[in-house]
Amino acid sequence: MRNISLIVGICLVFSIGAFAAEDPKVAGACMTCHKEKSPGLYKQWFDSEHAAHSVTCLGCHQAKKGDADAFSHYDATIATLVTPADCGRCHPKEAEEVGNSYHASAGKILDSADAYLAHVAAGDPVAVLGCESCHGGKVEIDKSSPNKLARRSWPNSGIGRINPDGSLGSCNACHTRHSFAKAQARQPEACSKCHLGPDHPQKEVYEESKHGNTYFTNEELMNLKADSWVVGVDYAAAPTCASCHMSATKTQGITHDVGQRIAWTLRPPISKHKDNHEVKRANMQDVCTACHTRTFTDGHFYQFDASVRLYNEKFAKPATDLMKLVREKKLLENPAAFSNKIEWTYWELWHHEGRRARHGAAMMGPDYTWWHGFYDIAQHFYFKLLPQARDLGDPDVDAFVDQILSSDPMHKWVREQTEDLKKQIRAGEMQKIYTRFFEAEE
């Protein structure tokens, strides 16, 4: 056991800008009180690397009197909220990477169709507990509250939380307080609070994949608590979410910018390549080749890229163009957003089924690529979206639907005899239709 008196007796000096060095008596009082009042919190901290390196309560919670969320607490000025700006005093590289990442912008969902739908179809409490708990909400100040934080917006550990100090994000979304353990953040469960469900089932896809299967059957071999955690060197049983998107390889360092290894956007209705996608793809391939051959790695991305292109061209672009035509002609019975069945059908086609299919293909999840993915896309497209468009009774829309079904051989199966198509499949003729998706140039 660590000698707590030694920790209390040290006057800590951090690189914390205008903050004064910690008063060891005040720091000791914090620990003594919280050991009694919140023993679970204290125990988490006491077993943490922070405690081992003499980082006490004040090291993270100390605030300046002018801070919006600062309040007087016994002999200290503190803030309940610990933001990336606070963590960045000791972890500047990590804080900068988080600030530049897509995670930090997740709070933008507050102005998106997702949040709108949650507010109107459900209600504000659901948006707070559902959307904002993952994406992050805007933390409001309530001067009448004991800790200055408005109860509607706190607690919140959303990954893109908008903080009173202007910083974006929440480090404890991944490094849960107050242990902040690297081993915990390296495990797939750290990501599964948010990355699961009908519209982004990365958790379920991972569990279905051989990567997840191998991880859960070999967790004891993962060396999760090690200081050095280089894939293929310090562990090789399986990758986790962190392995592929953040952790070190023999040639790449750790990054807290989760977009540095992602080449495609799999979130919007139509996927596009990200900026510098060649570099980002090479970064991800570097992770893969720590355990797989280059031939294996290239083969996977060859298949994955083809599936994304197929999704775009066969379903997403025609569906999006169809909805654009419907809206331009003002054919919807009710002008309010999401108040027409065809809008829900289109939304689920790309927002649910489309994402599932693309993520299934990206992460080697066959069931999510097909049965939970392209199977559902096809059902929504052919037997819901197109018939609902025809029901609008507009000749231009009818002509557009006819063009979709007749102009591209990918759609001819809807109108041809089954036995004829089976013969074409056996002869390889149907496969040739899709060759362009495999051979498309990046």
C-alpha positions as CSV (number, residue, x, y, z in Angstrom):
1,M,0.0,0.0,0.0
2,R,1.1,3.5,-0.7
3,N,1.9,5.7,2.2
4,I,-0.7,8.4,1.9
5,S,1.2,10.7,4.3
6,L,4.0,11.0,1.9
7,I,1.7,12.1,-0.8
8,V,0.0,14.7,1.5
9,G,3.4,15.9,2.6
10,I,4.6,16.8,-0.9
11,C,4.0,20.3,-2.2
12,L,3.1,19.7,-5.9
13,V,4.3,22.1,-8.5
14,F,2.6,21.6,-11.9
15,S,2.8,23.4,-15.2
16,I,-0.7,24.9,-14.7
17,G,-0.5,28.4,-16.0
18,A,-1.6,31.0,-13.5
19,F,-2.5,28.5,-10.8
20,A,-0.5,28.5,-7.7
21,A,1.2,25.4,-6.5
22,E,-0.9,23.1,-4.4
23,D,-1.1,23.7,-0.7
24,P,-0.3,20.2,0.8
25,K,-2.6,20.8,3.8
26,V,-5.5,21.6,1.5
27,A,-4.7,18.7,-0.7
28,G,-4.5,16.4,2.3
29,A,-7.9,17.7,3.6
30,C,-9.5,16.9,0.2
31,M,-8.3,13.3,0.4
32,T,-9.2,12.9,4.1
33,C,-12.7,14.2,3.5
34,H,-13.4,12.3,0.3
35,K,-12.1,9.1,1.8
36,E,-15.0,9.4,4.3
37,K,-17.7,11.0,2.2
38,S,-17.2,9.2,-1.1
39,P,-15.0,6.1,-0.5
40,G,-15.6,4.6,-4.0
41,L,-14.3,7.8,-5.6
42,Y,-11.4,7.9,-3.3
43,K,-10.5,4.2,-3.8
44,Q,-10.5,4.7,-7.6
45,W,-8.1,7.6,-7.3
46,F,-5.9,5.9,-4.7
47,D,-5.4,2.9,-7.0
48,S,-4.7,5.1,-10.0
49,E,-1.5,6.3,-11.8
50,H,-2.4,9.8,-10.7
51,A,-2.1,8.9,-7.1
52,A,1.2,7.0,-7.8
53,H,2.6,10.2,-9.3
54,S,1.2,12.4,-6.5
55,V,-1.5,14.1,-8.5
56,T,-4.2,14.9,-6.0
57,C,-7.7,16.3,-6.2
58,L,-6.4,19.9,-6.6
59,G,-4.2,18.9,-9.4
60,C,-7.3,18.5,-11.6
61,H,-10.0,20.4,-9.9
62,Q,-8.2,23.6,-8.8
63,A,-9.6,26.7,-10.5
64,K,-9.1,30.4,-10.8
65,K,-11.6,32.7,-9.1
66,G,-12.6,34.3,-12.4
67,D,-13.5,30.9,-14.0
68,A,-17.2,30.6,-14.9
69,D,-17.6,27.4,-13.0
70,A,-15.3,28.2,-10.1
71,F,-16.6,28.1,-6.6
72,S,-15.2,28.3,-3.1
73,H,-15.0,24.9,-1.4
74,Y,-13.6,25.1,2.1
75,D,-10.1,26.5,1.7
76,A,-9.8,26.0,-2.0
77,T,-11.2,27.5,-5.3
78,I,-12.2,24.5,-7.4
79,A,-14.4,23.5,-10.3
80,T,-16.4,20.3,-10.5
81,L,-15.9,20.0,-14.2
82,V,-12.5,18.8,-15.4
83,T,-12.1,19.7,-19.1
84,P,-9.5,18.9,-21.8
85,A,-8.0,22.3,-21.1
86,D,-7.4,21.2,-17.5
87,C,-6.0,17.8,-18.6
88,G,-3.9,19.5,-21.2
89,R,-1.8,21.2,-18.5
90,C,-0.1,17.9,-18.0
91,H,-1.1,16.1,-21.2
92,P,-0.7,18.9,-23.9
93,K,-0.1,16.6,-26.8
94,E,-3.2,14.4,-26.0
95,A,-5.4,17.5,-25.4
96,E,-4.3,19.0,-28.8
97,E,-5.0,15.8,-30.7
98,V,-8.4,15.4,-29.0
99,G,-9.2,19.0,-29.9
100,N,-8.4,18.4,-33.6
101,S,-10.4,15.1,-33.7
102,Y,-13.9,14.3,-34.9
103,H,-14.7,13.3,-31.4
104,A,-14.3,16.9,-30.2
105,S,-16.9,18.1,-32.8
106,A,-19.5,15.5,-31.8
107,G,-21.5,18.1,-29.9
108,K,-22.5,19.6,-33.2
109,I,-25.2,17.0,-33.2
110,L,-27.2,19.6,-31.2
111,D,-28.0,21.3,-34.5
112,S,-28.5,18.1,-36.5
113,A,-31.5,16.1,-37.7
114,D,-30.7,13.4,-35.1
115,A,-31.2,15.9,-32.2
116,Y,-34.2,17.5,-33.9
117,L,-35.9,14.2,-34.1
118,A,-35.2,13.3,-30.5
119,H,-36.6,16.6,-29.3
120,V,-39.8,16.5,-31.3
121,A,-40.6,12.8,-31.5
122,A,-39.6,12.1,-27.9
123,G,-38.8,15.2,-25.8
124,D,-36.0,17.2,-24.1
125,P,-35.2,14.7,-21.3
126,V,-34.6,12.0,-23.9
127,A,-32.3,14.3,-25.9
128,V,-30.3,15.0,-22.8
129,L,-30.0,11.4,-21.7
130,G,-29.9,10.0,-25.1
131,C,-28.1,12.2,-27.6
132,E,-26.1,14.5,-25.3
133,S,-24.9,11.7,-23.1
134,C,-22.8,10.3,-26.0
135,H,-22.2,13.3,-28.2
136,G,-21.9,15.9,-25.4
137,G,-24.1,18.8,-24.5
138,K,-23.4,22.4,-23.7
139,V,-22.7,22.7,-20.0
140,E,-24.6,25.6,-18.6
141,I,-23.8,27.7,-15.6
142,D,-26.3,28.1,-12.7
143,K,-24.9,30.5,-10.2
144,S,-27.5,29.4,-7.6
145,S,-26.2,25.8,-7.8
146,P,-23.7,24.7,-5.1
147,N,-21.2,23.7,-7.8
148,K,-22.3,26.4,-10.4
149,L,-23.4,23.7,-12.9
150,A,-27.0,23.6,-14.2
151,R,-28.7,20.2,-13.4
152,R,-30.1,20.0,-16.9
153,S,-26.6,19.9,-18.4
154,W,-24.7,18.2,-15.6
155,P,-23.7,15.4,-15.2
156,N,-22.5,14.9,-18.8
157,S,-19.4,13.0,-20.1
158,G,-20.2,13.2,-23.8
159,I,-17.2,12.9,-26.1
160,G,-17.9,16.3,-27.7
161,R,-19.1,18.2,-24.6
162,I,-19.0,22.0,-24.9
163,N,-17.4,23.2,-21.8
164,P,-17.7,26.6,-20.1
165,D,-14.0,27.3,-20.6
166,G,-14.4,27.0,-24.4
167,S,-12.8,23.6,-24.7
168,L,-14.5,20.8,-26.5
169,G,-14.6,17.2,-25.3
170,S,-14.5,15.1,-22.2
171,C,-11.4,13.0,-21.5
172,N,-13.3,10.9,-19.0
173,A,-15.6,9.7,-21.8
174,C,-12.9,7.1,-22.5
175,H,-10.7,7.3,-19.3
176,T,-13.5,7.0,-16.8
177,R,-13.1,8.9,-13.5
178,H,-11.4,8.7,-11.1
179,S,-9.1,5.9,-12.0
180,F,-8.4,7.1,-15.6
181,A,-6.9,3.7,-16.3
182,K,-5.1,3.2,-19.6
183,A,-6.0,-0.5,-19.4
184,Q,-9.7,0.4,-19.3
185,A,-9.5,2.7,-22.2
186,R,-7.7,0.1,-24.3
187,Q,-10.6,-2.3,-24.1
188,P,-13.5,-2.4,-26.6
189,E,-16.1,-1.8,-23.8
190,A,-14.7,1.7,-23.4
191,C,-16.1,2.6,-26.8
192,S,-19.3,0.6,-26.6
193,K,-21.3,3.1,-24.5
194,C,-21.8,5.1,-27.7
195,H,-20.7,3.0,-30.7
196,L,-23.6,0.5,-30.7
197,G,-27.2,0.2,-31.8
198,P,-29.2,0.4,-35.0
199,D,-27.3,3.3,-36.6
200,H,-23.7,2.7,-35.7
201,P,-23.3,-0.9,-34.3
202,Q,-19.5,-1.0,-34.1
203,K,-19.7,-2.8,-30.8
204,E,-21.9,-5.6,-32.3
205,V,-19.9,-5.8,-35.5
206,Y,-16.6,-6.1,-33.5
207,E,-18.1,-8.9,-31.3
208,E,-19.2,-10.7,-34.5
209,S,-15.8,-10.4,-36.2
210,K,-12.9,-12.7,-35.7
211,H,-11.1,-9.8,-34.1
212,G,-13.7,-9.6,-31.3
213,N,-14.0,-13.3,-31.0
214,T,-10.3,-13.6,-30.5
215,Y,-10.1,-10.8,-28.0
216,F,-12.9,-12.1,-25.8
217,T,-11.3,-15.6,-25.7
218,N,-7.8,-14.3,-25.1
219,E,-8.3,-11.3,-22.9
220,E,-5.7,-12.5,-20.4
221,L,-3.0,-12.4,-23.2
222,M,-3.6,-8.7,-24.1
223,N,-1.1,-7.2,-21.6
224,L,-3.6,-4.3,-21.1
225,K,-1.8,-2.7,-18.1
226,A,1.6,-2.5,-19.7
227,D,3.2,1.0,-20.1
228,S,4.3,0.0,-23.6
229,W,1.4,-1.3,-25.7
230,V,2.6,-1.8,-29.3
231,V,0.6,-4.2,-31.4
232,G,2.6,-7.1,-32.6
233,V,5.3,-6.4,-30.0
234,D,3.7,-6.2,-26.5
235,Y,0.5,-8.1,-27.5
236,A,-0.7,-10.1,-30.5
237,A,-3.7,-12.1,-29.5
238,A,-6.2,-9.6,-31.0
239,P,-6.8,-5.9,-31.7
240,T,-9.2,-3.7,-29.9
241,C,-10.9,-0.5,-31.0
242,A,-7.9,1.4,-29.6
243,S,-5.4,-0.9,-31.4
244,C,-6.7,0.1,-34.8
245,H,-7.7,3.7,-34.3
246,M,-5.4,5.1,-31.6
247,S,-2.6,2.9,-30.2
248,A,1.0,2.5,-31.3
249,T,2.5,0.3,-33.9
250,K,6.2,-0.3,-34.6
251,T,6.2,2.7,-36.9
252,Q,3.3,4.9,-35.5
253,G,3.0,6.6,-32.2
254,I,-0.2,6.8,-30.1
255,T,-2.7,9.3,-31.4
256,H,-5.8,10.7,-29.7
257,D,-7.2,11.9,-33.0
258,V,-9.4,9.0,-34.0
259,G,-9.7,10.1,-37.6
260,Q,-6.0,9.7,-38.5
261,R,-6.6,6.2,-39.8
262,I,-10.0,6.5,-41.4
263,A,-10.2,7.0,-45.2
264,W,-14.0,6.9,-45.8
265,T,-16.8,8.8,-44.2
266,L,-19.3,6.1,-43.3
267,R,-21.7,8.3,-41.5
268,P,-23.6,10.5,-44.1
269,P,-26.1,9.4,-46.7
270,I,-23.3,9.1,-49.4
271,S,-19.8,8.1,-48.4
272,K,-16.9,10.2,-49.5
273,H,-13.2,10.0,-49.1
274,K,-11.8,12.1,-46.3
275,D,-9.0,14.6,-46.8
276,N,-5.6,12.9,-47.2
277,H,-7.4,9.6,-47.4
278,E,-4.4,7.9,-49.0
279,V,-2.3,8.7,-46.0
280,K,-5.0,7.7,-43.6
281,R,-5.5,4.4,-45.4
282,A,-1.8,3.8,-45.2
283,N,-1.9,4.5,-41.4
284,M,-4.6,1.9,-40.9
285,Q,-2.9,-0.7,-43.2
286,D,0.2,-0.3,-41.1
287,V,-1.8,-1.4,-38.1
288,C,-3.2,-4.4,-40.0
289,T,0.1,-5.6,-41.2
290,A,1.4,-5.9,-37.6
291,C,-0.6,-9.2,-37.6
292,H,-1.6,-9.8,-41.2
293,T,0.3,-10.2,-44.5
294,R,0.2,-7.4,-47.0
295,T,-1.7,-9.6,-49.4
296,F,-4.4,-10.3,-46.7
297,T,-4.6,-6.6,-45.8
298,D,-4.9,-5.4,-49.4
299,G,-7.5,-8.0,-50.1
300,H,-9.7,-6.8,-47.3
301,F,-9.6,-3.1,-48.3
302,Y,-10.2,-4.1,-51.9
303,Q,-13.4,-5.8,-50.9
304,F,-14.4,-3.1,-48.4
305,D,-13.9,-0.3,-50.9
306,A,-16.0,-2.1,-53.5
307,S,-18.9,-2.5,-51.0
308,V,-18.9,1.2,-50.2
309,R,-18.9,2.2,-53.9
310,L,-21.7,-0.3,-54.5
311,Y,-23.7,1.2,-51.6
312,N,-23.2,4.7,-53.0
313,E,-24.1,4.0,-56.6
314,K,-26.8,1.3,-56.3
315,F,-28.8,2.8,-53.4
316,A,-27.6,6.0,-51.8
317,K,-27.3,8.3,-54.8
318,P,-30.6,7.2,-56.5
319,A,-32.5,7.4,-53.2
320,T,-31.0,10.8,-52.4
321,D,-31.7,12.2,-55.9
322,L,-35.3,10.8,-55.6
323,M,-35.9,12.6,-52.3
324,K,-34.4,15.8,-53.7
325,L,-36.9,15.6,-56.6
326,V,-39.8,15.0,-54.3
327,R,-38.8,18.0,-52.1
328,E,-38.2,20.3,-55.1
329,K,-41.6,19.6,-56.4
330,K,-43.1,20.0,-52.9
331,L,-45.0,16.7,-53.2
332,L,-45.0,15.9,-49.5
333,E,-48.4,16.1,-47.9
334,N,-47.1,17.7,-44.7
335,P,-44.3,20.3,-44.9
336,A,-43.0,19.5,-41.4
337,A,-39.8,17.5,-41.3
338,F,-40.2,13.8,-40.5
339,S,-44.0,14.1,-40.7
340,N,-44.2,11.9,-43.9
341,K,-43.6,8.2,-44.0
342,I,-41.3,8.4,-47.0
343,E,-38.9,10.7,-45.0
344,W,-38.6,8.1,-42.3
345,T,-38.0,5.4,-44.9
346,Y,-35.2,7.4,-46.5
347,W,-33.7,8.3,-43.1
348,E,-33.6,4.6,-42.0
349,L,-32.2,3.5,-45.4
350,W,-29.0,5.5,-45.0
351,H,-28.9,6.4,-41.3
352,H,-29.6,2.9,-40.0
353,E,-29.3,0.2,-42.7
354,G,-26.7,2.1,-44.8
355,R,-24.4,2.7,-41.8
356,R,-24.7,-0.9,-40.6
357,A,-23.8,-2.3,-44.0
358,R,-20.8,0.0,-44.4
359,H,-19.5,-0.6,-40.9
360,G,-20.0,-4.3,-41.2
361,A,-17.9,-4.3,-44.4
362,A,-15.2,-2.1,-42.8
363,M,-14.9,-4.3,-39.7
364,M,-15.3,-7.8,-41.2
365,G,-18.8,-8.4,-39.8
366,P,-20.5,-10.6,-42.4
367,D,-24.0,-10.6,-40.8
368,Y,-24.0,-6.8,-40.4
369,T,-22.7,-6.4,-44.0
370,W,-25.6,-8.5,-45.4
371,W,-28.6,-9.5,-43.1
372,H,-28.5,-6.4,-40.9
373,G,-27.1,-4.2,-43.8
374,F,-27.6,-4.6,-47.5
375,Y,-30.6,-6.9,-47.0
376,D,-32.4,-4.2,-45.1
377,I,-31.3,-1.5,-47.5
378,A,-32.7,-3.5,-50.5
379,Q,-36.0,-4.1,-48.7
380,H,-36.3,-0.4,-47.8
381,F,-35.3,0.8,-51.3
382,Y,-37.3,-1.5,-53.5
383,F,-40.4,-2.3,-51.4
384,K,-40.8,0.9,-49.3
385,L,-39.1,3.9,-50.7
386,L,-39.9,3.4,-54.4
387,P,-43.5,2.4,-53.9
388,Q,-44.0,5.4,-51.5
389,A,-42.6,7.7,-54.1
390,R,-45.0,6.3,-56.7
391,D,-47.9,6.8,-54.3
392,L,-47.3,10.6,-54.6
393,G,-48.9,10.4,-58.0
394,D,-46.4,12.6,-59.9
395,P,-45.4,11.7,-63.5
396,D,-41.9,13.0,-63.1
397,V,-41.3,11.0,-60.0
398,D,-42.8,7.9,-61.7
399,A,-40.5,8.4,-64.6
400,F,-37.5,8.8,-62.2
401,V,-38.4,5.5,-60.5
402,D,-38.8,3.7,-63.9
403,Q,-35.4,5.0,-64.9
404,I,-33.8,3.6,-61.8
405,L,-35.2,0.2,-62.4
406,S,-34.6,0.0,-66.1
407,S,-31.4,1.9,-66.8
408,D,-28.9,0.0,-64.7
409,P,-28.5,-3.8,-64.8
410,M,-28.0,-3.9,-61.1
411,H,-31.7,-3.4,-60.6
412,K,-33.0,-5.7,-63.3
413,W,-33.6,-8.6,-60.9
414,V,-36.8,-6.9,-59.7
415,R,-38.4,-7.4,-63.2
416,E,-36.7,-10.6,-64.5
417,Q,-37.6,-14.2,-64.0
418,T,-35.8,-15.9,-61.1
419,E,-34.6,-18.9,-63.2
420,D,-33.1,-16.6,-65.8
421,L,-31.2,-14.7,-63.1
422,K,-30.0,-17.9,-61.5
423,K,-28.6,-19.0,-64.8
424,Q,-26.8,-15.7,-65.2
425,I,-25.3,-16.0,-61.7
426,R,-24.0,-19.5,-62.4
427,A,-22.6,-18.2,-65.7
428,G,-20.8,-15.3,-64.0
429,E,-22.8,-12.7,-65.9
430,M,-24.3,-11.0,-62.8
431,Q,-20.9,-10.8,-61.2
432,K,-19.5,-8.9,-64.2
433,I,-22.1,-6.2,-63.6
434,Y,-20.3,-5.3,-60.3
435,T,-16.7,-5.5,-61.6
436,R,-16.6,-1.8,-61.8
437,F,-16.8,-1.4,-58.1
438,F,-13.8,-3.6,-57.5
439,E,-11.7,-2.0,-60.3
440,A,-12.6,1.7,-59.7
441,E,-9.6,4.0,-59.2
442,E,-9.2,5.9,-56.0
